[in-house]
Amino acid sequence: MKCISVYTKDFGLFSDIYEEIMEAPPAENEEKVIEGVTVSGAGEVPEQYIERMRVKPEVVVMREKERNVTILQHGDVFEICLPSAEESA
């Protein structure tokens, strides 16, 4: 899975820029600033990563079923986990 890190704890701001991030996600190791928020391509994470994070009480897990996207929120960061190109094909 491809992971994108969004460095904000403000859910409203995250929601405002989410579609913009999804339309033009950063490449691996690329960093962008959107409306003052740093967004970076964190690369690939194993499928088990989401399962490990899901059991932690401080992690909020959200799903966007339409695009098969999982969003993790913990601390001051949101992580958008997308299926890799091979997985979605």
Legacy VTK file of the C-alpha trace (Angstrom):
# vtk DataFile Version 3.0
C-alpha trace
ASCII
DATASET POLYDATA
POINTS 89 float
0.000 0.000 0.000
1.116 3.515 -0.761
1.115 5.861 2.218
0.812 9.660 2.256
1.497 11.554 5.491
-0.414 14.770 6.188
1.059 16.737 9.090
-1.885 18.365 10.861
-4.101 17.444 13.786
-6.918 19.674 12.485
-9.567 17.342 11.017
-11.434 20.236 9.391
-8.312 21.412 7.575
-7.465 17.839 6.582
-10.984 17.438 5.160
-10.614 20.698 3.220
-7.415 19.581 1.453
-8.153 15.814 1.178
-9.552 15.918 -2.379
-6.646 18.068 -3.560
-4.213 15.507 -2.121
-6.087 12.639 -3.784
-6.116 14.387 -7.172
-2.339 14.909 -7.175
-0.714 12.739 -4.512
2.969 13.389 -3.826
5.487 10.892 -5.171
7.534 8.774 -2.781
9.854 11.036 -0.735
8.253 14.145 -2.288
7.002 16.870 0.016
4.318 19.443 -0.812
2.754 22.241 1.198
-0.999 22.658 0.682
-2.720 25.492 2.560
0.181 25.579 5.014
0.086 21.815 5.683
3.041 19.582 4.822
2.056 16.523 2.781
4.632 13.888 1.958
4.803 10.630 0.062
5.884 8.152 2.726
6.316 5.265 0.282
5.003 1.745 0.645
3.733 0.179 3.864
2.844 -3.490 4.330
-0.830 -4.482 4.605
-0.189 -5.555 8.226
0.707 -1.949 9.137
-2.969 -0.959 9.144
-3.872 -3.966 11.299
-1.110 -3.107 13.789
-2.235 0.528 13.966
-5.943 -0.399 14.214
-5.490 -2.053 17.632
-3.814 0.992 19.215
-6.283 3.026 21.303
-4.764 6.374 20.252
-5.312 5.704 16.525
-8.512 6.648 14.701
-9.184 4.542 11.598
-11.426 5.836 8.793
-12.333 4.114 5.529
-13.337 5.479 2.166
-14.842 2.374 0.594
-15.399 3.899 -2.843
-11.647 4.272 -3.472
-10.521 1.549 -1.016
-8.627 4.139 1.027
-7.810 3.815 4.721
-7.033 6.950 6.732
-5.236 6.688 10.060
-5.122 9.623 12.477
-2.734 9.651 15.413
-0.967 12.499 17.138
-0.360 15.357 14.725
-0.532 13.287 11.548
-3.046 11.730 9.202
-1.852 8.825 7.055
-3.706 8.122 3.833
-3.144 4.500 2.772
-4.003 3.769 -0.852
-3.849 0.490 -2.732
-0.683 0.261 -4.840
-1.141 0.265 -8.625
-0.669 -3.526 -8.707
-3.266 -4.063 -5.967
-5.967 -1.986 -7.630
-5.459 -3.500 -11.096
LINES 1 90
89 0 1 2 3 4 5 6 7 8 9 10 11 12 13 14 15 16 17 18 19 20 21 22 23 24 25 26 27 28 29 30 31 32 33 34 35 36 37 38 39 40 41 42 43 44 45 46 47 48 49 50 51 52 53 54 55 56 57 58 59 60 61 62 63 64 65 66 67 68 69 70 71 72 73 74 75 76 77 78 79 80 81 82 83 84 85 86 87 88
